[in-house]
Amino acid sequence: MDEDNIIERLESENQLDHFMVRANQILYFSLRDFLPHVFVSDPDIQEYAVKPLLEKAGPLDDIYVSLRLIYALGQMRREVYADIFSFIQFSEYLHSRAQTMPFNHDMVYDFINNLRTITETDFSVRAVNEMRFSDFDIYSHDRCIALIKTCLSLAVMTIVKELDPART
């Protein structure tokens, strides 16, 4: 999936819980695309051992198992592992709530600041933090939401780039 497609899919989501579900789908499919590349590239091994592991309802058809396996094999940086895990857990938390959470909720700001693949040196994180602690009258609600979505989208794209098989 290319960057434009990722941005388009994420930007189309207007609720935080839907955005996080979409982000997790993108991360899951990136993990699934990356998984075959962590194994031996012998065609027979790929066909008879790896392919059955990745099939629907196979042992690696679980984001937690796939994520841990890639990390355990040393094919993923700790920061990427932690961020994917954070995306999964935050999405599960949002799903468990009775009420929807707005994009500009304090927990979202904390979530962004705890991501390790993007840091406070990144423009979008600095901008989100400046917006959070400034007089809100300066910013429109739509601008605030757009900036938060951009920051979260940047984190997803950074993770997806880390899971590019061409990188290994």
VOLOMAR-555970 format. One record per residue (C-alpha): x, y, z; residue in one letter; residue number from 1. Coordinates in Angstrom, 2 decimals, decimal comma, m for minus. Layout:
// VOLOMAR-555970
X | Y | Z | A | NUM $
...
END
This chain:
// VOLOMAR-555970
0,00 | 0,00 | 0,00 | M | 1 $
1,49 | 3,35 | m1,00 | D | 2 $
1,58 | 6,54 | 1,07 | E | 3 $
m1,20 | 8,25 | m0,87 | D | 4 $
m3,51 | 5,29 | m0,34 | N | 5 $
m2,73 | 5,20 | 3,38 | I | 6 $
m3,38 | 8,93 | 3,76 | I | 7 $
m6,61 | 8,72 | 1,76 | E | 8 $
m7,95 | 5,84 | 3,84 | R | 9 $
m7,02 | 7,39 | 7,18 | L | 10 $
m8,17 | 10,91 | 6,32 | E | 11 $
m11,59 | 9,60 | 5,29 | S | 12 $
m12,32 | 8,54 | 8,87 | E | 13 $
m14,16 | 11,17 | 10,91 | N | 14 $
m14,32 | 9,38 | 14,24 | Q | 15 $
m11,30 | 8,43 | 16,32 | L | 16 $
m12,38 | 4,84 | 16,91 | D | 17 $
m12,92 | 4,30 | 13,16 | H | 18 $
m9,59 | 5,95 | 12,42 | F | 19 $
m7,82 | 3,60 | 14,84 | M | 20 $
m9,56 | 0,53 | 13,38 | V | 21 $
m8,43 | 1,60 | 9,91 | R | 22 $
m4,88 | 2,28 | 11,16 | A | 23 $
m4,74 | m1,17 | 12,73 | N | 24 $
m5,98 | m2,78 | 9,50 | Q | 25 $
m3,20 | m1,04 | 7,60 | I | 26 $
m0,62 | m2,13 | 10,17 | L | 27 $
m1,94 | m5,70 | 10,18 | Y | 28 $
m1,76 | m6,01 | 6,39 | F | 29 $
1,74 | m4,53 | 6,43 | S | 30 $
2,78 | m7,14 | 8,99 | L | 31 $
1,24 | m9,92 | 6,87 | R | 32 $
3,06 | m8,67 | 3,78 | D | 33 $
6,33 | m8,50 | 5,70 | F | 34 $
6,07 | m11,91 | 7,40 | L | 35 $
7,07 | m14,16 | 4,47 | P | 36 $
10,32 | m12,20 | 4,17 | H | 37 $
11,50 | m13,14 | 7,66 | V | 38 $
11,64 | m16,81 | 6,72 | F | 39 $
13,99 | m18,71 | 4,42 | V | 40 $
13,26 | m17,72 | 0,83 | S | 41 $
13,36 | m21,27 | m0,55 | D | 42 $
10,26 | m21,72 | m2,77 | P | 43 $
9,39 | m25,12 | m1,26 | D | 44 $
9,62 | m23,78 | 2,28 | I | 45 $
7,53 | m20,77 | 1,34 | Q | 46 $
4,86 | m22,95 | m0,31 | E | 47 $
4,61 | m25,82 | 2,18 | Y | 48 $
5,56 | m24,25 | 5,49 | A | 49 $
5,15 | m20,47 | 5,41 | V | 50 $
1,98 | m20,20 | 3,31 | K | 51 $
m0,08 | m22,50 | 5,64 | P | 52 $
1,09 | m20,46 | 8,64 | L | 53 $
m0,26 | m17,28 | 7,07 | L | 54 $
m3,58 | m18,63 | 5,81 | E | 55 $
m6,85 | m17,43 | 7,30 | K | 56 $
m7,23 | m19,00 | 10,76 | A | 57 $
m3,59 | m20,14 | 10,58 | G | 58 $
m1,36 | m19,57 | 13,62 | P | 59 $
0,05 | m16,33 | 12,17 | L | 60 $
m3,36 | m14,91 | 11,31 | D | 61 $
m3,28 | m12,98 | 14,58 | D | 62 $
m1,74 | m9,54 | 14,81 | I | 63 $
m0,28 | m10,20 | 18,27 | Y | 64 $
1,39 | m13,46 | 17,21 | V | 65 $
2,71 | m12,00 | 13,96 | S | 66 $
4,02 | m8,91 | 15,70 | L | 67 $
5,79 | m10,88 | 18,42 | R | 68 $
7,30 | m13,32 | 15,93 | L | 69 $
8,77 | m10,60 | 13,74 | I | 70 $
10,18 | m8,86 | 16,79 | Y | 71 $
11,53 | m12,11 | 18,29 | A | 72 $
13,34 | m12,89 | 15,04 | L | 73 $
15,11 | m9,54 | 15,24 | G | 74 $
13,40 | m8,19 | 12,12 | Q | 75 $
11,84 | m5,15 | 13,82 | M | 76 $
13,17 | m2,33 | 15,95 | R | 77 $
11,86 | m2,08 | 19,51 | R | 78 $
10,32 | 1,35 | 18,79 | E | 79 $
8,29 | m0,03 | 15,90 | V | 80 $
7,17 | m3,02 | 17,97 | Y | 81 $
6,11 | m0,76 | 20,85 | A | 82 $
4,21 | 1,62 | 18,57 | D | 83 $
2,28 | m1,13 | 16,80 | I | 84 $
1,43 | m2,64 | 20,18 | F | 85 $
0,29 | 0,80 | 21,36 | S | 86 $
m1,93 | 1,27 | 18,30 | F | 87 $
m3,55 | m2,12 | 18,94 | I | 88 $
m4,11 | m1,49 | 22,64 | Q | 89 $
m5,43 | 2,05 | 22,15 | F | 90 $
m7,85 | 0,83 | 19,50 | S | 91 $
m9,04 | m1,96 | 21,80 | E | 92 $
m9,52 | 0,56 | 24,59 | Y | 93 $
m11,59 | 2,83 | 22,34 | L | 94 $
m13,68 | m0,15 | 21,26 | H | 95 $
m14,42 | m1,06 | 24,90 | S | 96 $
m15,75 | 2,40 | 25,75 | R | 97 $
m19,44 | 3,15 | 25,70 | A | 98 $
m18,84 | 6,70 | 24,44 | Q | 99 $
m16,79 | 7,79 | 21,49 | T | 100 $
m13,67 | 9,79 | 22,22 | M | 101 $
m12,96 | 12,95 | 20,22 | P | 102 $
m9,68 | 13,39 | 18,36 | F | 103 $
m8,68 | 16,25 | 20,67 | N | 104 $
m9,10 | 14,30 | 23,92 | H | 105 $
m6,15 | 14,43 | 26,36 | D | 106 $
m5,60 | 10,68 | 25,96 | M | 107 $
m5,01 | 11,16 | 22,23 | V | 108 $
m2,36 | 13,78 | 22,93 | Y | 109 $
m0,72 | 11,42 | 25,42 | D | 110 $
m0,91 | 8,58 | 22,89 | F | 111 $
0,84 | 10,70 | 20,26 | I | 112 $
3,54 | 11,77 | 22,70 | N | 113 $
4,22 | 8,15 | 23,65 | N | 114 $
4,78 | 6,98 | 20,09 | L | 115 $
8,43 | 6,24 | 19,50 | R | 116 $
8,61 | 6,19 | 15,70 | T | 117 $
7,72 | 9,88 | 15,65 | I | 118 $
9,29 | 12,16 | 18,19 | T | 119 $
8,97 | 15,68 | 19,45 | E | 120 $
11,54 | 16,70 | 16,86 | T | 121 $
8,98 | 15,94 | 14,17 | D | 122 $
7,07 | 19,00 | 13,03 | F | 123 $
3,64 | 17,42 | 13,46 | S | 124 $
4,24 | 16,34 | 17,07 | V | 125 $
5,58 | 19,79 | 18,00 | R | 126 $
2,61 | 21,41 | 16,30 | A | 127 $
0,13 | 19,15 | 18,11 | V | 128 $
1,77 | 19,90 | 21,46 | N | 129 $
1,83 | 23,64 | 20,80 | E | 130 $
m1,81 | 23,51 | 19,85 | M | 131 $
m2,70 | 21,49 | 22,95 | R | 132 $
m1,29 | 24,03 | 25,37 | F | 133 $
m2,23 | 27,20 | 23,54 | S | 134 $
m5,33 | 29,31 | 23,63 | D | 135 $
m7,75 | 27,15 | 21,67 | F | 136 $
m9,46 | 30,19 | 20,16 | D | 137 $
m6,48 | 30,52 | 17,80 | I | 138 $
m7,25 | 27,15 | 16,23 | Y | 139 $
m10,43 | 26,04 | 14,61 | S | 140 $
m11,84 | 22,69 | 15,63 | H | 141 $
m11,38 | 21,34 | 12,09 | D | 142 $
m7,76 | 22,47 | 11,96 | R | 143 $
m7,11 | 20,80 | 15,30 | C | 144 $
m8,61 | 17,50 | 14,13 | I | 145 $
m6,74 | 17,66 | 10,82 | A | 146 $
m3,41 | 18,17 | 12,56 | L | 147 $
m3,98 | 15,27 | 14,95 | I | 148 $
m5,02 | 13,00 | 12,07 | K | 149 $
m1,93 | 14,06 | 10,14 | T | 150 $
0,30 | 13,26 | 13,09 | C | 151 $
m1,28 | 9,83 | 13,59 | L | 152 $
m1,13 | 9,15 | 9,84 | S | 153 $
2,56 | 10,04 | 9,84 | L | 154 $
3,14 | 7,49 | 12,61 | A | 155 $
1,31 | 4,79 | 10,63 | V | 156 $
3,26 | 5,59 | 7,45 | M | 157 $
6,56 | 5,54 | 9,33 | T | 158 $
5,74 | 2,09 | 10,72 | I | 159 $
4,64 | 0,81 | 7,30 | V | 160 $
7,93 | 2,00 | 5,80 | K | 161 $
9,79 | 0,05 | 8,50 | E | 162 $
7,88 | m3,07 | 7,44 | L | 163 $
8,82 | m2,72 | 3,78 | D | 164 $
10,43 | m6,02 | 2,67 | P | 165 $
12,74 | m4,07 | 0,35 | A | 166 $
14,28 | m2,47 | 3,45 | R | 167 $
15,69 | m5,79 | 4,70 | T | 168 $
END
